[in-house]
């Protein structure tokens, strides 16, 4: 249906890391070919959670705080974010976003934890976006 009718195709980050996203894009390209449509005419995006901090020590502190809130271990929280989000230090997040771009993703929509949503969105805009756009 996307290949035939859609102008946008969004992939969620949860359980869709770059390798699997690339496979889905390949399938979309095949369907577009069958429909005699240029796959590049479809905007391809990813969406999901972004959990980051500027430094490794800040990231570890935030994981610890989140683990306490959820009454679980820091490692459990880390595994969740590693599997289902853009996650890491600012530099690691930049690398992850650029990896999605390299495989053919045109844009991204991220959400941040509600407790610090405004602060994280501002930090993302000031520290990460300029490095992605360059």
N, C-alpha and C positions, 0 to 999 in steps of 0.2 A: 504494500500500500504506500509506503513512504516513497519508494522509487517512482511510483506512478503519479501520486497526488501531492506529496508534501513539499514544502519549501524549507522546512527545518526538521532536523532529527536530533533529539536530545538523548544522551546516554547518561545514566546515573553512575556515580562513582562507586556506590556500594557494590562491592564484589565485581567491579568492572575496571580492573587495573589496565594499564596500557596494552599489555599483550592481548587480553580479551577484547578490548575496545578495537584494537587493530583487526582482529578476526571479524568483528561485527561490521567494521567499515568495509572489509573485503567482501563480505556477503552483500552489503548495500551496493557496492560497485557492480557486482554480478547482476543484481536485480535491475539496476539502472541500465546496464548494457542490454539486458533483455527487453527493456522498455524503450531502448534507443534514446536514453536520456543521459546527459552529462552529469555525472555524480557531483561535480563541482558547483552545479547550480543549486545544490541543497546545502544549506548552512548546517554544519555539524557541531554540536555543542556537548559539553559535559556539565553535570551539576551535582552538587553535594556539599558535604561538610569540609571545612578547611580548619585545621587545628595547627597552629604554629606559634613559635616564639622566636625572638631575634637570636638568642643564644641557646646552646645545649643546656646550660644550668637553669635558665628560665623555663625551658621546655620541661625539664625534669620536675621542677617545682609545680608547674601547672598540672602535669600528670598526677603528681601526688595529691594536689588539692582536689582534682576530679575524682580520684580513687576514694578519697575520704567521703566526698559527697555521695558517691554511689555505693559506699560500704563494700568495696572490693579492693583487689590489689592493683598496684600501679602497673604491673605487667599485664594484667587483664585489660586495663584501659588502653595501654599501649597497643596490644594485639588488635583491639577493636579499631582504633584509629588507623593502624597500619593496613588493615584489611579493607577499610571502607571510607577512607578520607584522603584528601591531600594533607600530608602530615609531616612535620619536622621543623627544623630551623628555617628561617627565612630563605637562606641559600638553598636548602634542600627542596623547599616548596617551589622556588623558582625553577630548579632543575626538573621537578616533576611536571610542572605546567608546560615547560618547553618540550618535554618528551611527548605530551599529548599533542602539542602543536606539530611536532615532527611527523607524527603518524597520520595527521590529516584533520585534527580537530580545529575548528575555526574560532571557537569562543568558549567561555566558561561562566557559570553562575555558581557562586559559593555562598554558603551561609556559615555563620560563626556562632559559637555558644552564646545563648541569651544573656548569661550573667555578664559577659564582657563584649557583647556584640558590637556596640558602637565603637569602643576602643580598638577592637581587633579589625574592624572594617577600615577605620582611619589608618591604622598601622599598615594594613595591607596596601591601601591606596598610596601611602607615602613611601614605603620601603620595597614593596614587591612589584607593583605595577610599573614603575619607571624602568625597572630592570628587565621586565618582560617585553616592554615596548621597544627597547633599544636593539 
